[in-house]
């Protein structure tokens, strides 16, 4: 569970204990939460992380932030053509996460370039 969703649950429980009626609207998409949790899991187990997605995408930026929080070297790129050979040199385990709106062909191209 990402830290923000964890804090939302804690805050919700606290408010429910102290108020007889509250309304909370969680507007974070379930797919977004799932991607964040998966990126966190991957980042813990790889030597380097590539996050594919638009530089202006809040979702992709958050995935990169989550990966970096684990101390994993993380590169937020928009396409496989931005992968630098030096990033991969000496690495045997590379993780990839992608923003929700990143087309599959961009991810597939990045994987092909890594291999």
Secondary structure, 3 states (H helix, E strand, C coil): CCHHHHHHHHHHHHHHHHCCCCCCCCCCCHHHHHHHHHHHHHHCCCCEEEEECCCCCHHHHHHHHHHHHCCCEEEEECCHHHCCHHHHCCCCCEEEEECCCCCHHHHHHHHHHHC
